[in-house]
């Protein structure tokens, strides 16, 4: 009997030990949100050969771990919860099914609720048990990672202060409109260029990309040189008995944030992405025309979910302006973002041109930006019929000394806020830009200047910090535009 008890105890301990090797990915924690209406991958690690069984809301799926990894897929789920997810002996409670969005980009996406307008009231009112938050820790590394250290949290006044403000305001508006659970994954890093969020092979093997400034091999060389130099300084300091200096400032390793912060999320089922980035690429706006759509395609191919919605914020106004009227790298970056709408399917853009701050690259008015992104999501991702964009330039016609402009997305009509229209420029064949008079005439805008007898082109909001007051009657600002195709300040010289 004693030997039998010992054998049973050993068997029990061995079983517990084997079960304990089954570990789900960090995205699968209590409080998570699973994406509705598509197949849902669930994965993790385990000893090779170990059986893994996942049970969720009436579904049971099993697999056997191979090479230390396992993955199963649940059939499409309906929104609701809370539910319980079981992975072998592990039980995860308070699981919701709804809409999952990744909130990525640089500092204006990272900008927190506590740093935004009306922060105290926003934090106090952030009581949404059906909204869940997941923050990806900053990790910049030269090889793709598979796991991260974080967990889901409920949206409460205690958990919201450090979360992405635009992400939260976007998710809150969607939740109130759709009435389903919302999962938000905060995955943004201040100052980051787009190259940091792209797969290394894509940057390294793209011949057209490599012809531009900051191509992957050169940037990688600079990064390695900086690391090597710092290592020498540290070793020298230690040899001399001195305190080693801190690591060098942010180096923006090409693909570094992709490797450390995006790759570990794949293939978590998502509805789409909201993105606010471009400030760090404004000096290379012409390149961004290709770079940004390429990045979007890269993400979609890695996820394997098809062309999921990818929504982004156009750069806000920020000063100072260039000395020469009509020149602006930021305006050209905004144009590159606009061109992405036709270059990449299932994309949408929200404007922030009218909420910028002249002397602060981080405007605190994040609520309208989040709300506009939610409008775009409702139109692009959820196919709701609504006005989600301000006026967008469509065509022009020269009539003597005036130019008549037509627009799409006029909504209930065109309007100028606070007086006459502002922000329009006009030029003749000499390509010299002058401030113009602009008037709304029905569905058109008529532009002219007494200094331009034979106009050929118009620009609107074509400055880093333009003065703008052109909207549709739904209160959405007009998109900056130019009617010409003249040389750009950011286009590389032949």
RATASUL-V924297 format. One record per residue. N is the residue number from 0. PHI is phi in whole degrees, 0 to 359 (none if undefined). PSI is psi in whole degrees, 0 to 359 (* if undefined). NEAR is the number of other ideal C-beta (glycine too) atoms within 10 Angstrom. Layout:
BEGIN
N/PHI/PSI/NEAR ; N/PHI/PSI/NEAR
END
This chain:
BEGIN
0/none/318/5 ; 1/298/317/6 ; 2/295/324/7 ; 3/296/316/8 ; 4/297/318/9 ; 5/298/317/10 ; 6/297/318/10 ; 7/296/319/10 ; 8/296/318/10 ; 9/295/319/10 ; 10/298/319/10 ; 11/297/314/10 ; 12/296/320/10 ; 13/295/320/10 ; 14/296/315/11 ; 15/298/317/10 ; 16/298/317/10 ; 17/295/317/15 ; 18/297/323/15 ; 19/294/342/13 ; 20/284/344/15 ; 21/281/113/20 ; 22/232/121/14 ; 23/285/158/21 ; 24/301/155/19 ; 25/299/339/19 ; 26/291/341/26 ; 27/260/85/21 ; 28/231/169/18 ; 29/301/141/15 ; 30/90/1/19 ; 31/292/164/22 ; 32/241/128/29 ; 33/260/142/27 ; 34/290/134/24 ; 35/277/158/20 ; 36/67/13/14 ; 37/220/165/18 ; 38/298/139/13 ; 39/245/111/22 ; 40/286/139/19 ; 41/229/130/23 ; 42/212/171/19 ; 43/177/205/23 ; 44/238/158/19 ; 45/189/165/24 ; 46/297/138/13 ; 47/303/136/13 ; 48/91/351/9 ; 49/280/139/18 ; 50/280/136/13 ; 51/236/128/23 ; 52/239/127/14 ; 53/246/129/25 ; 54/237/131/16 ; 55/204/120/22 ; 56/49/48/15 ; 57/92/353/8 ; 58/257/141/13 ; 59/228/122/11 ; 60/229/134/14 ; 61/236/156/12 ; 62/206/174/18 ; 63/240/130/11 ; 64/296/140/19 ; 65/224/135/12 ; 66/56/32/7 ; 67/79/8/12 ; 68/230/157/14 ; 69/213/154/25 ; 70/206/140/15 ; 71/229/166/19 ; 72/229/128/17 ; 73/274/147/21 ; 74/291/160/11 ; 75/310/139/13 ; 76/249/154/22 ; 77/265/149/11 ; 78/298/145/18 ; 79/154/197/14 ; 80/124/178/19 ; 81/281/148/14 ; 82/238/177/16 ; 83/241/134/14 ; 84/250/126/22 ; 85/248/132/14 ; 86/235/101/22 ; 87/54/239/19 ; 88/272/354/11 ; 89/276/130/15 ; 90/242/122/11 ; 91/249/120/18 ; 92/260/172/11 ; 93/60/41/17 ; 94/268/133/22 ; 95/249/159/26 ; 96/236/127/26 ; 97/189/229/26 ; 98/246/129/25 ; 99/245/126/25 ; 100/233/136/26 ; 101/269/133/27 ; 102/247/103/29 ; 103/228/170/29 ; 104/135/215/28 ; 105/247/213/25 ; 106/297/327/17 ; 107/288/340/24 ; 108/276/326/26 ; 109/289/334/26 ; 110/311/127/22 ; 111/272/165/18 ; 112/300/319/22 ; 113/291/345/14 ; 114/265/359/14 ; 115/259/171/23 ; 116/302/144/14 ; 117/57/38/13 ; 118/300/314/17 ; 119/302/314/9 ; 120/291/320/9 ; 121/298/317/21 ; 122/293/315/19 ; 123/299/328/10 ; 124/266/4/12 ; 125/280/63/20 ; 126/246/83/11 ; 127/229/89/19 ; 128/297/343/13 ; 129/266/4/19 ; 130/252/130/26 ; 131/238/147/26 ; 132/240/137/29 ; 133/224/123/26 ; 134/249/123/21 ; 135/277/124/24 ; 136/292/146/11 ; 137/298/120/14 ; 138/217/114/17 ; 139/245/118/19 ; 140/209/158/15 ; 141/266/4/15 ; 142/227/143/10 ; 143/300/134/16 ; 144/261/162/14 ; 145/246/343/13 ; 146/222/164/12 ; 147/219/167/20 ; 148/245/102/9 ; 149/191/180/17 ; 150/201/161/15 ; 151/285/146/24 ; 152/228/150/17 ; 153/284/147/18 ; 154/285/104/22 ; 155/224/165/14 ; 156/303/332/14 ; 157/283/330/10 ; 158/262/345/17 ; 159/274/336/27 ; 160/306/320/15 ; 161/265/3/14 ; 162/277/157/22 ; 163/308/123/31 ; 164/294/311/29 ; 165/297/320/30 ; 166/302/314/31 ; 167/294/312/28 ; 168/295/325/22 ; 169/297/308/30 ; 170/296/322/28 ; 171/297/314/23 ; 172/296/319/20 ; 173/297/316/26 ; 174/301/316/20 ; 175/292/329/12 ; 176/277/316/14 ; 177/273/336/17 ; 178/59/43/10 ; 179/226/161/18 ; 180/300/148/24 ; 181/233/130/26 ; 182/249/129/28 ; 183/240/125/28 ; 184/250/107/25 ; 185/279/114/21 ; 186/219/60/27 ; 187/230/150/28 ; 188/223/123/24 ; 189/302/137/17 ; 190/82/357/14 ; 191/285/133/26 ; 192/279/162/21 ; 193/300/327/22 ; 194/300/332/27 ; 195/292/340/26 ; 196/256/16/26 ; 197/242/151/24 ; 198/293/137/21 ; 199/302/316/19 ; 200/300/325/11 ; 201/295/315/19 ; 202/292/320/24 ; 203/284/331/15 ; 204/257/359/11 ; 205/270/108/17 ; 206/297/319/7 ; 207/293/322/9 ; 208/295/321/19 ; 209/292/344/14 ; 210/284/345/10 ; 211/272/163/15 ; 212/303/144/11 ; 213/68/31/19 ; 214/297/159/19 ; 215/303/310/20 ; 216/300/317/11 ; 217/294/318/13 ; 218/294/322/20 ; 219/294/321/18 ; 220/298/316/10 ; 221/298/319/15 ; 222/297/312/18 ; 223/297/322/13 ; 224/296/319/11 ; 225/294/319/15 ; 226/296/316/15 ; 227/297/319/10 ; 228/296/318/11 ; 229/296/322/16 ; 230/298/319/12 ; 231/298/317/10 ; 232/296/319/13 ; 233/296/313/15 ; 234/298/321/11 ; 235/295/317/11 ; 236/297/318/13 ; 237/294/320/11 ; 238/296/330/8 ; 239/268/5/7 ; 240/73/22/6 ; 241/259/164/10 ; 242/284/126/7 ; 243/297/143/13 ; 244/288/162/10 ; 245/293/162/8 ; 246/299/155/12 ; 247/296/164/12 ; 248/299/180/8 ; 249/306/125/13 ; 250/262/344/18 ; 251/52/63/19 ; 252/304/122/23 ; 253/306/131/27 ; 254/72/0/27 ; 255/298/319/24 ; 256/281/327/28 ; 257/302/312/26 ; 258/296/317/22 ; 259/269/336/23 ; 260/234/339/25 ; 261/257/311/25 ; 262/308/321/19 ; 263/293/344/21 ; 264/275/341/21 ; 265/283/131/15 ; 266/248/44/15 ; 267/308/130/23 ; 268/294/127/24 ; 269/227/162/21 ; 270/275/317/22 ; 271/180/194/22 ; 272/231/140/22 ; 273/247/141/30 ; 274/222/131/28 ; 275/226/102/29 ; 276/197/159/27 ; 277/144/337/24 ; 278/305/318/22 ; 279/284/351/19 ; 280/249/4/23 ; 281/299/325/20 ; 282/293/346/17 ; 283/236/46/23 ; 284/299/322/25 ; 285/298/319/20 ; 286/297/326/23 ; 287/296/336/27 ; 288/304/324/22 ; 289/265/321/17 ; 290/298/314/24 ; 291/294/309/25 ; 292/301/326/19 ; 293/294/320/21 ; 294/297/316/24 ; 295/300/315/23 ; 296/298/319/17 ; 297/301/313/18 ; 298/298/315/23 ; 299/295/319/18 ; 300/295/321/12 ; 301/294/322/17 ; 302/286/327/18 ; 303/70/25/9 ; 304/255/11/20 ; 305/80/199/10 ; 306/275/75/13 ; 307/294/154/20 ; 308/302/133/20 ; 309/232/107/26 ; 310/249/143/25 ; 311/218/162/26 ; 312/257/130/26 ; 313/286/146/23 ; 314/305/137/27 ; 315/285/165/24 ; 316/291/141/23 ; 317/200/131/20 ; 318/268/177/15 ; 319/271/169/10 ; 320/278/162/19 ; 321/293/150/14 ; 322/301/325/6 ; 323/268/122/10 ; 324/299/135/16 ; 325/93/352/20 ; 326/259/134/16 ; 327/190/119/26 ; 328/291/326/18 ; 329/294/322/27 ; 330/297/323/29 ; 331/290/327/23 ; 332/293/319/27 ; 333/299/321/30 ; 334/296/319/23 ; 335/299/322/27 ; 336/294/317/25 ; 337/298/318/19 ; 338/297/335/15 ; 339/296/335/23 ; 340/298/327/17 ; 341/264/335/9 ; 342/284/333/16 ; 343/232/127/18 ; 344/290/161/14 ; 345/55/41/15 ; 346/244/161/23 ; 347/206/154/23 ; 348/229/135/22 ; 349/250/140/26 ; 350/267/148/26 ; 351/228/16/24 ; 352/301/331/22 ; 353/260/4/23 ; 354/241/13/18 ; 355/286/168/21 ; 356/236/129/15 ; 357/303/316/12 ; 358/252/18/8 ; 359/216/118/11 ; 360/289/350/15 ; 361/245/81/17 ; 362/299/141/21 ; 363/276/349/15 ; 364/279/78/16 ; 365/270/341/31 ; 366/300/311/20 ; 367/295/330/20 ; 368/291/314/27 ; 369/299/320/25 ; 370/294/320/15 ; 371/291/323/29 ; 372/298/320/30 ; 373/295/322/25 ; 374/299/315/24 ; 375/298/318/23 ; 376/298/318/27 ; 377/298/326/19 ; 378/279/311/18 ; 379/279/312/20 ; 380/274/327/19 ; 381/245/4/15 ; 382/58/33/7 ; 383/280/145/13 ; 384/271/105/7 ; 385/200/163/11 ; 386/280/118/16 ; 387/236/359/22 ; 388/223/150/24 ; 389/282/180/24 ; 390/303/137/26 ; 391/237/128/16 ; 392/305/135/21 ; 393/242/313/12 ; 394/197/167/11 ; 395/221/157/19 ; 396/215/129/10 ; 397/276/127/13 ; 398/235/90/10 ; 399/66/242/9 ; 400/264/16/14 ; 401/232/158/17 ; 402/238/127/25 ; 403/261/129/16 ; 404/248/139/22 ; 405/245/155/14 ; 406/223/152/20 ; 407/263/170/11 ; 408/56/46/17 ; 409/278/348/22 ; 410/60/230/18 ; 411/278/2/10 ; 412/137/169/13 ; 413/267/150/21 ; 414/209/154/18 ; 415/250/127/15 ; 416/272/136/13 ; 417/61/60/6 ; 418/98/207/7 ; 419/288/157/10 ; 420/300/142/22 ; 421/231/164/18 ; 422/93/4/20 ; 423/265/142/25 ; 424/237/151/24 ; 425/222/149/25 ; 426/215/153/24 ; 427/261/199/17 ; 428/294/343/10 ; 429/285/353/9 ; 430/62/28/12 ; 431/261/121/14 ; 432/274/139/22 ; 433/226/149/16 ; 434/297/141/14 ; 435/240/158/25 ; 436/269/134/14 ; 437/228/136/23 ; 438/227/141/14 ; 439/276/124/15 ; 440/234/93/10 ; 441/66/242/9 ; 442/263/8/12 ; 443/241/164/18 ; 444/240/127/25 ; 445/257/124/17 ; 446/240/138/25 ; 447/201/170/21 ; 448/206/138/21 ; 449/296/344/9 ; 450/269/356/13 ; 451/233/98/23 ; 452/284/325/10 ; 453/235/82/10 ; 454/287/150/24 ; 455/230/345/16 ; 456/205/154/22 ; 457/228/145/26 ; 458/231/149/26 ; 459/228/134/26 ; 460/56/36/26 ; 461/265/71/24 ; 462/199/162/22 ; 463/296/318/21 ; 464/232/77/19 ; 465/281/156/24 ; 466/271/121/12 ; 467/226/143/22 ; 468/207/24/16 ; 469/262/120/26 ; 470/221/168/19 ; 471/267/174/21 ; 472/286/353/12 ; 473/277/359/17 ; 474/84/18/15 ; 475/259/131/21 ; 476/289/151/23 ; 477/290/146/28 ; 478/284/133/25 ; 479/303/146/27 ; 480/202/168/21 ; 481/221/147/21 ; 482/267/348/18 ; 483/266/171/14 ; 484/232/36/7 ; 485/288/170/10 ; 486/305/144/10 ; 487/260/149/18 ; 488/289/340/15 ; 489/258/2/23 ; 490/282/124/13 ; 491/301/141/11 ; 492/286/146/4 ; 493/298/*/3
END
